[in-house]
Amino acid sequence: MSSNKNKINDLLPPAFFVNNHIDEETLNIIPKYIHTNNKNGVEDGALILAKMFMNKMGKVARQCRTRGHLSELYITSIPSWAKSDIQTNIHKQRPFKQVLYAMAYGLKLVRVHSKGRRLYWNP
């Protein structure tokens, strides 16, 4: 198990280990939840972000077994996969929970168990 953990550590961005908390400044820039009328409950913007994230970071993301690890990876890796207009425009961003929902119910890549904490990736 420790060798697998070392592989994950090698793939994660350095900020993943430095930024293990959310400060007040970060709380002020968390995007707002956007409601959708789509039957499956997946919001269009969240689906776009989920696709972009998984296209660039999918191999590393699939190594994450908990929601917390995936959330940290998503947030800390935004500069490497999101276009600059998404990074600078809060209205084009979505909360991680909406993006995770899009991964699960829009892309059907992951299942979330154990009260939303444990991730099981589909083949």
Sequence and secondary structure as in RCSB ss.txt:
>XXXX:A:sequence
MSSNKNKINDLLPPAFFVNNHIDEETLNIIPKYIHTNNKNGVEDGALILAKMFMNKMGKVARQCRTRGHLSELYI
TSIPSWAKSDIQTNIHKQRPFKQVLYAMAYGLKLVRVHSKGRRLYWNP
>XXXX:A:secstr
 HHHHHHHHHHS THHHH  S  HHHHTT         TT   HHHHHHHHHHHHHHHHHHTT  BHHHHHHHHH
HTHHHHS HHHHH GGG   HHHHHHIIIIIS  EEEETTTTEEEE  
